[in-house]
Amino acid sequence: MLSALIGPVTGLLDKFIPDADEKAKLAHEIATLATKQAHEISLAQIEVNKAEAASGSVFKGGWRPFIGWTCGVAFAYHFVIQPLLVFGVAISGVAVPDLPAFDMGSLLTVLGGLLGLGSLRTFEKYKGVAK
């Protein structure tokens, strides 16, 4: 990405600086400054990530478990609890009311994505890449 940004600038150097050595020197300085700035931005983002991780706030770090539990409860309701409720109410002779139904297509998309990320995380731990 940096080369895509630096390329036009070094192209302008060809128009204004005739000396090839001086152009190479300036192009190197521009590339070095761009790399240094990108490194500083990365370090700043790492510090933000550390601060967020250390905060321990459930609103920042608890979204993934919350979505997992929500999907798990909805999945259990749809495939286990609701059929048992309908069966139990039908056996008792009471008219079966309309129970709420979920859009399982959307639910399974989210749940599948979470399970896929979970398996990727497990694979990273197995390979020793993640802590």
Distance bins in CASP14 RR format, pairs under 12 A and 6 or more apart:
PFRMAT RR
TARGET T0000
AUTHOR 0000-0000-0000
RMODE 2
METHOD distances of the structure
MODEL  1
1 7 0 0 0 0 0 1 0 0 0 0 0
1 34 0 0 0 0 1 0 0 0 0 0 0
1 35 0 0 0 0 0 1 0 0 0 0 0
1 38 0 0 0 0 1 0 0 0 0 0 0
1 41 0 0 0 0 0 1 0 0 0 0 0
2 8 0 0 0 0 0 1 0 0 0 0 0
2 9 0 0 0 0 0 1 0 0 0 0 0
2 10 0 0 0 0 0 1 0 0 0 0 0
2 30 0 0 0 0 1 0 0 0 0 0 0
2 31 1 0 0 1 0 0 0 0 0 0 0
2 32 0 0 0 0 0 1 0 0 0 0 0
2 33 0 0 0 0 0 1 0 0 0 0 0
2 34 1 0 1 0 0 0 0 0 0 0 0
2 35 1 0 0 1 0 0 0 0 0 0 0
2 36 0 0 0 0 0 1 0 0 0 0 0
2 37 0 0 0 0 1 0 0 0 0 0 0
2 38 1 0 0 1 0 0 0 0 0 0 0
2 39 0 0 0 0 0 1 0 0 0 0 0
2 41 0 0 0 0 0 1 0 0 0 0 0
3 9 0 0 0 0 0 1 0 0 0 0 0
3 10 0 0 0 0 1 0 0 0 0 0 0
3 27 0 0 0 0 0 1 0 0 0 0 0
3 30 0 0 0 0 0 1 0 0 0 0 0
3 31 0 0 0 0 1 0 0 0 0 0 0
3 34 0 0 0 0 1 0 0 0 0 0 0
3 35 0 0 0 0 0 1 0 0 0 0 0
3 38 0 0 0 0 0 1 0 0 0 0 0
4 10 0 0 0 0 0 1 0 0 0 0 0
4 34 0 0 0 0 0 1 0 0 0 0 0
5 30 0 0 0 0 1 0 0 0 0 0 0
5 31 0 0 0 0 1 0 0 0 0 0 0
5 33 0 0 0 0 0 1 0 0 0 0 0
5 34 1 0 0 1 0 0 0 0 0 0 0
5 35 0 0 0 0 0 1 0 0 0 0 0
5 37 0 0 0 0 0 1 0 0 0 0 0
5 38 0 0 0 0 1 0 0 0 0 0 0
6 12 0 0 0 0 0 1 0 0 0 0 0
6 13 0 0 0 0 0 1 0 0 0 0 0
6 26 0 0 0 0 0 1 0 0 0 0 0
6 27 1 0 0 1 0 0 0 0 0 0 0
6 28 0 0 0 0 0 1 0 0 0 0 0
6 29 0 0 0 0 0 1 0 0 0 0 0
6 30 1 0 1 0 0 0 0 0 0 0 0
6 31 1 0 1 0 0 0 0 0 0 0 0
6 32 0 0 0 0 0 1 0 0 0 0 0
6 33 0 0 0 0 1 0 0 0 0 0 0
6 34 1 0 1 0 0 0 0 0 0 0 0
6 35 0 0 0 0 1 0 0 0 0 0 0
6 37 0 0 0 0 0 1 0 0 0 0 0
6 38 0 0 0 0 0 1 0 0 0 0 0
7 13 0 0 0 0 1 0 0 0 0 0 0
7 14 0 0 0 0 0 1 0 0 0 0 0
7 27 0 0 0 0 1 0 0 0 0 0 0
7 30 0 0 0 0 1 0 0 0 0 0 0
7 31 0 0 0 0 1 0 0 0 0 0 0
7 34 0 0 0 0 0 1 0 0 0 0 0
8 14 0 0 0 0 0 1 0 0 0 0 0
8 15 0 0 0 0 0 1 0 0 0 0 0
8 27 0 0 0 0 0 1 0 0 0 0 0
8 30 0 0 0 0 0 1 0 0 0 0 0
9 15 0 0 0 0 0 1 0 0 0 0 0
9 16 0 0 0 0 0 1 0 0 0 0 0
9 17 0 0 0 0 0 1 0 0 0 0 0
9 23 0 0 0 0 0 1 0 0 0 0 0
9 26 0 0 0 0 1 0 0 0 0 0 0
9 27 1 0 0 1 0 0 0 0 0 0 0
9 29 0 0 0 0 0 1 0 0 0 0 0
9 30 1 0 1 0 0 0 0 0 0 0 0
9 31 0 0 0 0 1 0 0 0 0 0 0
9 33 0 0 0 0 0 1 0 0 0 0 0
9 34 0 0 0 0 1 0 0 0 0 0 0
10 16 0 0 0 0 0 1 0 0 0 0 0
10 17 0 0 0 0 0 1 0 0 0 0 0
10 23 1 0 0 1 0 0 0 0 0 0 0
10 24 0 0 0 0 1 0 0 0 0 0 0
10 25 0 0 0 0 0 1 0 0 0 0 0
10 26 0 0 0 0 1 0 0 0 0 0 0
10 27 1 0 1 0 0 0 0 0 0 0 0
10 28 0 0 0 0 1 0 0 0 0 0 0
10 29 0 0 0 0 0 1 0 0 0 0 0
10 30 1 0 0 1 0 0 0 0 0 0 0
10 31 0 0 0 0 1 0 0 0 0 0 0
10 34 0 0 0 0 0 1 0 0 0 0 0
11 17 0 0 0 0 0 1 0 0 0 0 0
11 23 0 0 0 0 1 0 0 0 0 0 0
11 26 0 0 0 0 0 1 0 0 0 0 0
11 27 0 0 0 0 1 0 0 0 0 0 0
11 30 0 0 0 0 0 1 0 0 0 0 0
12 23 0 0 0 0 0 1 0 0 0 0 0
12 26 0 0 0 0 0 1 0 0 0 0 0
12 27 0 0 0 0 0 1 0 0 0 0 0
12 30 0 0 0 0 0 1 0 0 0 0 0
13 19 0 0 0 0 0 1 0 0 0 0 0
13 20 0 0 0 0 0 1 0 0 0 0 0
13 21 0 0 0 0 0 1 0 0 0 0 0
13 22 0 0 0 0 1 0 0 0 0 0 0
13 23 1 0 1 0 0 0 0 0 0 0 0
13 24 0 0 0 0 1 0 0 0 0 0 0
13 25 0 0 0 0 1 0 0 0 0 0 0
13 26 1 0 1 0 0 0 0 0 0 0 0
13 27 1 0 0 1 0 0 0 0 0 0 0
13 28 0 0 0 0 0 1 0 0 0 0 0
13 29 0 0 0 0 0 1 0 0 0 0 0
13 30 0 0 0 0 1 0 0 0 0 0 0
13 31 0 0 0 0 0 1 0 0 0 0 0
14 20 0 0 0 0 1 0 0 0 0 0 0
14 22 0 0 0 0 0 1 0 0 0 0 0
14 23 1 0 0 1 0 0 0 0 0 0 0
14 24 0 0 0 0 0 1 0 0 0 0 0
14 26 0 0 0 0 0 1 0 0 0 0 0
14 27 0 0 0 0 1 0 0 0 0 0 0
15 23 0 0 0 0 0 1 0 0 0 0 0
16 22 0 0 0 0 0 1 0 0 0 0 0
16 23 0 0 0 0 1 0 0 0 0 0 0
16 26 0 0 0 0 1 0 0 0 0 0 0
17 23 1 0 1 0 0 0 0 0 0 0 0
17 24 0 0 0 0 1 0 0 0 0 0 0
17 25 0 0 0 0 1 0 0 0 0 0 0
17 26 1 0 0 1 0 0 0 0 0 0 0
17 27 0 0 0 0 1 0 0 0 0 0 0
19 25 0 0 0 0 1 0 0 0 0 0 0
19 26 0 0 0 0 1 0 0 0 0 0 0
20 26 0 0 0 0 0 1 0 0 0 0 0
20 27 0 0 0 0 0 1 0 0 0 0 0
21 27 0 0 0 0 0 1 0 0 0 0 0
21 28 0 0 0 0 0 1 0 0 0 0 0
22 28 0 0 0 0 0 1 0 0 0 0 0
22 29 0 0 0 0 0 1 0 0 0 0 0
23 29 0 0 0 0 0 1 0 0 0 0 0
23 30 0 0 0 0 0 1 0 0 0 0 0
24 30 0 0 0 0 0 1 0 0 0 0 0
24 31 0 0 0 0 0 1 0 0 0 0 0
25 31 0 0 0 0 0 1 0 0 0 0 0
25 32 0 0 0 0 0 1 0 0 0 0 0
26 32 0 0 0 0 0 1 0 0 0 0 0
26 33 0 0 0 0 0 1 0 0 0 0 0
27 33 0 0 0 0 0 1 0 0 0 0 0
27 34 0 0 0 0 0 1 0 0 0 0 0
28 34 0 0 0 0 0 1 0 0 0 0 0
28 35 0 0 0 0 0 1 0 0 0 0 0
29 35 0 0 0 0 0 1 0 0 0 0 0
29 36 0 0 0 0 0 1 0 0 0 0 0
30 36 0 0 0 0 0 1 0 0 0 0 0
30 37 0 0 0 0 0 1 0 0 0 0 0
31 37 0 0 0 0 0 1 0 0 0 0 0
31 38 0 0 0 0 0 1 0 0 0 0 0
32 38 0 0 0 0 0 1 0 0 0 0 0
32 39 0 0 0 0 0 1 0 0 0 0 0
33 39 0 0 0 0 0 1 0 0 0 0 0
33 40 0 0 0 0 0 1 0 0 0 0 0
34 40 0 0 0 0 0 1 0 0 0 0 0
34 41 0 0 0 0 0 1 0 0 0 0 0
35 41 0 0 0 0 0 1 0 0 0 0 0
35 42 0 0 0 0 0 1 0 0 0 0 0
36 42 0 0 0 0 0 1 0 0 0 0 0
36 43 0 0 0 0 0 1 0 0 0 0 0
37 43 0 0 0 0 0 1 0 0 0 0 0
37 44 0 0 0 0 0 1 0 0 0 0 0
38 44 0 0 0 0 0 1 0 0 0 0 0
38 45 0 0 0 0 0 1 0 0 0 0 0
39 45 0 0 0 0 0 1 0 0 0 0 0
39 46 0 0 0 0 0 1 0 0 0 0 0
40 46 0 0 0 0 0 1 0 0 0 0 0
40 47 0 0 0 0 0 1 0 0 0 0 0
41 47 0 0 0 0 0 1 0 0 0 0 0
41 48 0 0 0 0 0 1 0 0 0 0 0
42 48 0 0 0 0 0 1 0 0 0 0 0
42 49 0 0 0 0 0 1 0 0 0 0 0
43 49 0 0 0 0 0 1 0 0 0 0 0
43 50 0 0 0 0 0 1 0 0 0 0 0
44 50 0 0 0 0 0 1 0 0 0 0 0
44 51 0 0 0 0 0 1 0 0 0 0 0
45 51 0 0 0 0 0 1 0 0 0 0 0
45 52 0 0 0 0 0 1 0 0 0 0 0
46 52 0 0 0 0 0 1 0 0 0 0 0
46 53 0 0 0 0 0 1 0 0 0 0 0
47 53 0 0 0 0 0 1 0 0 0 0 0
47 54 0 0 0 0 0 1 0 0 0 0 0
48 54 0 0 0 0 0 1 0 0 0 0 0
48 55 0 0 0 0 0 1 0 0 0 0 0
48 60 0 0 0 0 0 1 0 0 0 0 0
49 55 0 0 0 0 0 1 0 0 0 0 0
49 60 0 0 0 0 0 1 0 0 0 0 0
49 61 0 0 0 0 0 1 0 0 0 0 0
50 56 0 0 0 0 0 1 0 0 0 0 0
51 57 0 0 0 0 0 1 0 0 0 0 0
51 60 0 0 0 0 1 0 0 0 0 0 0
52 59 0 0 0 0 0 1 0 0 0 0 0
52 60 1 0 1 0 0 0 0 0 0 0 0
52 61 1 0 0 1 0 0 0 0 0 0 0
52 62 0 0 0 0 0 1 0 0 0 0 0
52 63 0 0 0 0 0 1 0 0 0 0 0
53 60 0 0 0 0 1 0 0 0 0 0 0
53 61 0 0 0 0 1 0 0 0 0 0 0
53 62 0 0 0 0 0 1 0 0 0 0 0
53 131 0 0 0 0 0 1 0 0 0 0 0
54 60 0 0 0 0 0 1 0 0 0 0 0
54 61 0 0 0 0 0 1 0 0 0 0 0
55 61 0 0 0 0 1 0 0 0 0 0 0
55 62 0 0 0 0 0 1 0 0 0 0 0
56 62 0 0 0 0 1 0 0 0 0 0 0
57 63 0 0 0 0 0 1 0 0 0 0 0
58 64 0 0 0 0 0 1 0 0 0 0 0
58 65 0 0 0 0 1 0 0 0 0 0 0
58 66 0 0 0 0 1 0 0 0 0 0 0
59 65 0 0 0 0 0 1 0 0 0 0 0
59 66 0 0 0 0 1 0 0 0 0 0 0
60 66 0 0 0 0 0 1 0 0 0 0 0
61 67 0 0 0 0 0 1 0 0 0 0 0
62 68 0 0 0 0 1 0 0 0 0 0 0
62 69 0 0 0 0 1 0 0 0 0 0 0
62 70 0 0 0 0 0 1 0 0 0 0 0
63 69 0 0 0 0 0 1 0 0 0 0 0
63 70 0 0 0 0 0 1 0 0 0 0 0
63 114 0 0 0 0 0 1 0 0 0 0 0
64 70 0 0 0 0 0 1 0 0 0 0 0
64 71 0 0 0 0 0 1 0 0 0 0 0
64 110 0 0 0 0 0 1 0 0 0 0 0
64 113 0 0 0 0 0 1 0 0 0 0 0
64 114 1 0 0 1 0 0 0 0 0 0 0
64 115 0 0 0 0 0 1 0 0 0 0 0
64 117 0 0 0 0 1 0 0 0 0 0 0
64 118 0 0 0 0 1 0 0 0 0 0 0
64 121 0 0 0 0 0 1 0 0 0 0 0
65 71 0 0 0 0 0 1 0 0 0 0 0
65 72 0 0 0 0 0 1 0 0 0 0 0
65 114 0 0 0 0 1 0 0 0 0 0 0
65 118 0 0 0 0 0 1 0 0 0 0 0
66 72 0 0 0 0 0 1 0 0 0 0 0
66 73 0 0 0 0 0 1 0 0 0 0 0
66 110 0 0 0 0 0 1 0 0 0 0 0
66 114 0 0 0 0 0 1 0 0 0 0 0
67 73 0 0 0 0 0 1 0 0 0 0 0
67 74 0 0 0 0 0 1 0 0 0 0 0
67 107 0 0 0 0 0 1 0 0 0 0 0
67 109 0 0 0 0 0 1 0 0 0 0 0
67 110 1 0 0 1 0 0 0 0 0 0 0
67 111 0 0 0 0 1 0 0 0 0 0 0
67 112 0 0 0 0 0 1 0 0 0 0 0
67 113 0 0 0 0 1 0 0 0 0 0 0
67 114 1 0 0 1 0 0 0 0 0 0 0
67 115 0 0 0 0 0 1 0 0 0 0 0
67 117 0 0 0 0 0 1 0 0 0 0 0
68 74 0 0 0 0 1 0 0 0 0 0 0
68 75 0 0 0 0 1 0 0 0 0 0 0
68 76 0 0 0 0 0 1 0 0 0 0 0
68 107 0 0 0 0 0 1 0 0 0 0 0
68 110 0 0 0 0 1 0 0 0 0 0 0
68 111 1 0 0 1 0 0 0 0 0 0 0
68 112 0 0 0 0 0 1 0 0 0 0 0
68 113 0 0 0 0 0 1 0 0 0 0 0
68 114 1 0 1 0 0 0 0 0 0 0 0
68 115 0 0 0 0 1 0 0 0 0 0 0
68 116 0 0 0 0 0 1 0 0 0 0 0
68 117 0 0 0 0 0 1 0 0 0 0 0
68 118 0 0 0 0 0 1 0 0 0 0 0
69 75 0 0 0 0 0 1 0 0 0 0 0
69 76 0 0 0 0 0 1 0 0 0 0 0
69 111 0 0 0 0 0 1 0 0 0 0 0
69 114 0 0 0 0 0 1 0 0 0 0 0
70 76 0 0 0 0 0 1 0 0 0 0 0
70 77 0 0 0 0 0 1 0 0 0 0 0
70 102 0 0 0 0 0 1 0 0 0 0 0
70 107 0 0 0 0 1 0 0 0 0 0 0
70 110 0 0 0 0 1 0 0 0 0 0 0
70 111 0 0 0 0 1 0 0 0 0 0 0
70 114 0 0 0 0 0 1 0 0 0 0 0
71 77 0 0 0 0 0 1 0 0 0 0 0
71 78 0 0 0 0 0 1 0 0 0 0 0
71 102 0 0 0 0 0 1 0 0 0 0 0
71 104 0 0 0 0 0 1 0 0 0 0 0
71 105 0 0 0 0 0 1 0 0 0 0 0
71 106 0 0 0 0 0 1 0 0 0 0 0
71 107 1 0 0 1 0 0 0 0 0 0 0
71 108 0 0 0 0 1 0 0 0 0 0 0
71 109 0 0 0 0 1 0 0 0 0 0 0
71 110 1 0 1 0 0 0 0 0 0 0 0
71 111 1 0 1 0 0 0 0 0 0 0 0
71 112 0 0 0 0 1 0 0 0 0 0 0
71 113 0 0 0 0 1 0 0 0 0 0 0
71 114 1 0 0 1 0 0 0 0 0 0 0
71 115 0 0 0 0 1 0 0 0 0 0 0
72 78 0 0 0 0 1 0 0 0 0 0 0
72 79 0 0 0 0 0 1 0 0 0 0 0
72 80 0 0 0 0 0 1 0 0 0 0 0
72 81 0 0 0 0 0 1 0 0 0 0 0
72 102 0 0 0 0 0 1 0 0 0 0 0
72 107 0 0 0 0 1 0 0 0 0 0 0
72 108 0 0 0 0 0 1 0 0 0 0 0
72 110 0 0 0 0 0 1 0 0 0 0 0
72 111 1 0 0 1 0 0 0 0 0 0 0
72 112 0 0 0 0 0 1 0 0 0 0 0
72 114 0 0 0 0 1 0 0 0 0 0 0
72 115 0 0 0 0 0 1 0 0 0 0 0
73 79 0 0 0 0 0 1 0 0 0 0 0
73 80 0 0 0 0 0 1 0 0 0 0 0
73 81 0 0 0 0 1 0 0 0 0 0 0
73 82 0 0 0 0 0 1 0 0 0 0 0
73 102 0 0 0 0 0 1 0 0 0 0 0
73 107 0 0 0 0 0 1 0 0 0 0 0
73 111 0 0 0 0 0 1 0 0 0 0 0
74 80 0 0 0 0 0 1 0 0 0 0 0
74 81 0 0 0 0 1 0 0 0 0 0 0
74 82 0 0 0 0 0 1 0 0 0 0 0
74 100 0 0 0 0 0 1 0 0 0 0 0
74 101 0 0 0 0 0 1 0 0 0 0 0
74 102 1 0 1 0 0 0 0 0 0 0 0
74 103 0 0 0 0 1 0 0 0 0 0 0
74 104 0 0 0 0 1 0 0 0 0 0 0
74 105 0 0 0 0 0 1 0 0 0 0 0
74 106 0 0 0 0 0 1 0 0 0 0 0
74 107 1 0 1 0 0 0 0 0 0 0 0
74 108 0 0 0 0 0 1 0 0 0 0 0
74 110 0 0 0 0 1 0 0 0 0 0 0
74 111 0 0 0 0 1 0 0 0 0 0 0
75 81 0 0 0 0 0 1 0 0 0 0 0
75 82 0 0 0 0 0 1 0 0 0 0 0
75 102 0 0 0 0 1 0 0 0 0 0 0
75 104 0 0 0 0 1 0 0 0 0 0 0
75 105 0 0 0 0 0 1 0 0 0 0 0
75 107 1 0 0 1 0 0 0 0 0 0 0
75 108 0 0 0 0 1 0 0 0 0 0 0
75 110 0 0 0 0 0 1 0 0 0 0 0
75 111 1 0 0 1 0 0 0 0 0 0 0
75 112 0 0 0 0 0 1 0 0 0 0 0
75 114 0 0 0 0 0 1 0 0 0 0 0
75 115 0 0 0 0 0 1 0 0 0 0 0
76 82 0 0 0 0 1 0 0 0 0 0 0
76 83 0 0 0 0 0 1 0 0 0 0 0
76 84 0 0 0 0 0 1 0 0 0 0 0
76 102 0 0 0 0 0 1 0 0 0 0 0
76 107 0 0 0 0 0 1 0 0 0 0 0
76 111 0 0 0 0 0 1 0 0 0 0 0
77 83 0 0 0 0 1 0 0 0 0 0 0
77 84 0 0 0 0 0 1 0 0 0 0 0
77 85 0 0 0 0 1 0 0 0 0 0 0
77 86 0 0 0 0 0 1 0 0 0 0 0
77 99 0 0 0 0 1 0 0 0 0 0 0
77 100 0 0 0 0 1 0 0 0 0 0 0
77 101 0 0 0 0 1 0 0 0 0 0 0
77 102 1 0 0 1 0 0 0 0 0 0 0
77 104 0 0 0 0 0 1 0 0 0 0 0
77 107 0 0 0 0 0 1 0 0 0 0 0
78 84 0 0 0 0 0 1 0 0 0 0 0
78 85 0 0 0 0 0 1 0 0 0 0 0
78 86 0 0 0 0 0 1 0 0 0 0 0
78 99 0 0 0 0 1 0 0 0 0 0 0
78 100 0 0 0 0 1 0 0 0 0 0 0
78 101 1 0 0 1 0 0 0 0 0 0 0
78 102 1 0 1 0 0 0 0 0 0 0 0
78 103 0 0 0 0 0 1 0 0 0 0 0
78 104 1 0 0 1 0 0 0 0 0 0 0
78 105 0 0 0 0 0 1 0 0 0 0 0
78 107 1 0 0 1 0 0 0 0 0 0 0
78 108 0 0 0 0 1 0 0 0 0 0 0
78 111 0 0 0 0 0 1 0 0 0 0 0
79 101 0 0 0 0 0 1 0 0 0 0 0
79 102 0 0 0 0 0 1 0 0 0 0 0
79 104 0 0 0 0 1 0 0 0 0 0 0
79 107 0 0 0 0 0 1 0 0 0 0 0
79 108 0 0 0 0 0 1 0 0 0 0 0
79 111 0 0 0 0 0 1 0 0 0 0 0
80 86 0 0 0 0 0 1 0 0 0 0 0
80 87 0 0 0 0 0 1 0 0 0 0 0
81 87 0 0 0 0 0 1 0 0 0 0 0
81 88 0 0 0 0 0 1 0 0 0 0 0
81 99 0 0 0 0 1 0 0 0 0 0 0
81 100 0 0 0 0 0 1 0 0 0 0 0
81 102 0 0 0 0 0 1 0 0 0 0 0
82 88 0 0 0 0 0 1 0 0 0 0 0
82 89 0 0 0 0 0 1 0 0 0 0 0
82 96 0 0 0 0 0 1 0 0 0 0 0
82 97 0 0 0 0 0 1 0 0 0 0 0
82 98 0 0 0 0 0 1 0 0 0 0 0
82 99 1 0 1 0 0 0 0 0 0 0 0
82 100 0 0 0 0 1 0 0 0 0 0 0
82 101 1 0 0 1 0 0 0 0 0 0 0
82 102 0 0 0 0 1 0 0 0 0 0 0
82 104 0 0 0 0 0 1 0 0 0 0 0
83 89 0 0 0 0 0 1 0 0 0 0 0
83 90 0 0 0 0 0 1 0 0 0 0 0
83 96 0 0 0 0 0 1 0 0 0 0 0
83 99 0 0 0 0 1 0 0 0 0 0 0
83 101 0 0 0 0 0 1 0 0 0 0 0
84 90 0 0 0 0 0 1 0 0 0 0 0
84 91 0 0 0 0 0 1 0 0 0 0 0
84 99 0 0 0 0 0 1 0 0 0 0 0
85 91 0 0 0 0 0 1 0 0 0 0 0
85 92 0 0 0 0 0 1 0 0 0 0 0
85 94 0 0 0 0 0 1 0 0 0 0 0
85 96 0 0 0 0 1 0 0 0 0 0 0
85 97 0 0 0 0 1 0 0 0 0 0 0
85 98 0 0 0 0 0 1 0 0 0 0 0
85 99 1 0 0 1 0 0 0 0 0 0 0
85 100 0 0 0 0 0 1 0 0 0 0 0
86 92 0 0 0 0 0 1 0 0 0 0 0
86 93 0 0 0 0 0 1 0 0 0 0 0
86 94 0 0 0 0 0 1 0 0 0 0 0
86 95 0 0 0 0 0 1 0 0 0 0 0
86 96 1 0 1 0 0 0 0 0 0 0 0
86 97 0 0 0 0 1 0 0 0 0 0 0
86 98 0 0 0 0 0 1 0 0 0 0 0
86 99 1 0 0 1 0 0 0 0 0 0 0
86 101 0 0 0 0 0 1 0 0 0 0 0
87 93 0 0 0 0 0 1 0 0 0 0 0
87 96 0 0 0 0 1 0 0 0 0 0 0
87 99 0 0 0 0 0 1 0 0 0 0 0
88 94 0 0 0 0 1 0 0 0 0 0 0
88 96 0 0 0 0 1 0 0 0 0 0 0
88 99 0 0 0 0 0 1 0 0 0 0 0
89 95 0 0 0 0 1 0 0 0 0 0 0
89 96 1 0 1 0 0 0 0 0 0 0 0
89 97 1 0 0 1 0 0 0 0 0 0 0
89 98 0 0 0 0 0 1 0 0 0 0 0
89 99 0 0 0 0 1 0 0 0 0 0 0
90 96 1 0 1 0 0 0 0 0 0 0 0
90 97 0 0 0 0 0 1 0 0 0 0 0
90 99 0 0 0 0 0 1 0 0 0 0 0
101 107 0 0 0 0 0 1 0 0 0 0 0
102 108 0 0 0 0 1 0 0 0 0 0 0
102 110 0 0 0 0 0 1 0 0 0 0 0
102 111 0 0 0 0 0 1 0 0 0 0 0
103 109 0 0 0 0 1 0 0 0 0 0 0
103 110 0 0 0 0 0 1 0 0 0 0 0
104 110 0 0 0 0 0 1 0 0 0 0 0
104 111 0 0 0 0 1 0 0 0 0 0 0
104 112 0 0 0 0 0 1 0 0 0 0 0
105 111 0 0 0 0 1 0 0 0 0 0 0
105 112 0 0 0 0 0 1 0 0 0 0 0
106 112 0 0 0 0 0 1 0 0 0 0 0
106 113 0 0 0 0 0 1 0 0 0 0 0
107 113 0 0 0 0 0 1 0 0 0 0 0
107 114 0 0 0 0 0 1 0 0 0 0 0
108 114 0 0 0 0 0 1 0 0 0 0 0
108 115 0 0 0 0 1 0 0 0 0 0 0
109 115 0 0 0 0 0 1 0 0 0 0 0
109 116 0 0 0 0 0 1 0 0 0 0 0
110 116 0 0 0 0 0 1 0 0 0 0 0
110 117 0 0 0 0 0 1 0 0 0 0 0
111 117 0 0 0 0 0 1 0 0 0 0 0
111 118 0 0 0 0 0 1 0 0 0 0 0
112 118 0 0 0 0 1 0 0 0 0 0 0
112 119 0 0 0 0 1 0 0 0 0 0 0
112 120 0 0 0 0 0 1 0 0 0 0 0
113 119 0 0 0 0 1 0 0 0 0 0 0
113 120 0 0 0 0 1 0 0 0 0 0 0
113 121 0 0 0 0 0 1 0 0 0 0 0
114 120 0 0 0 0 0 1 0 0 0 0 0
114 121 0 0 0 0 0 1 0 0 0 0 0
115 121 0 0 0 0 0 1 0 0 0 0 0
115 122 0 0 0 0 0 1 0 0 0 0 0
116 122 0 0 0 0 1 0 0 0 0 0 0
116 123 0 0 0 0 1 0 0 0 0 0 0
117 123 0 0 0 0 0 1 0 0 0 0 0
117 124 0 0 0 0 0 1 0 0 0 0 0
118 124 0 0 0 0 1 0 0 0 0 0 0
118 125 0 0 0 0 1 0 0 0 0 0 0
118 126 0 0 0 0 0 1 0 0 0 0 0
118 130 0 0 0 0 0 1 0 0 0 0 0
119 125 0 0 0 0 0 1 0 0 0 0 0
119 126 0 0 0 0 0 1 0 0 0 0 0
120 126 0 0 0 0 0 1 0 0 0 0 0
120 127 0 0 0 0 0 1 0 0 0 0 0
120 129 0 0 0 0 0 1 0 0 0 0 0
120 130 0 0 0 0 1 0 0 0 0 0 0
121 127 0 0 0 0 0 1 0 0 0 0 0
121 128 0 0 0 0 0 1 0 0 0 0 0
121 129 0 0 0 0 1 0 0 0 0 0 0
121 130 1 0 0 1 0 0 0 0 0 0 0
121 131 0 0 0 0 0 1 0 0 0 0 0
122 128 0 0 0 0 0 1 0 0 0 0 0
122 129 0 0 0 0 0 1 0 0 0 0 0
122 130 0 0 0 0 1 0 0 0 0 0 0
123 129 0 0 0 0 1 0 0 0 0 0 0
123 130 0 0 0 0 1 0 0 0 0 0 0
124 130 1 1 0 0 0 0 0 0 0 0 0
124 131 0 0 0 0 1 0 0 0 0 0 0
125 131 0 0 0 0 1 0 0 0 0 0 0
END
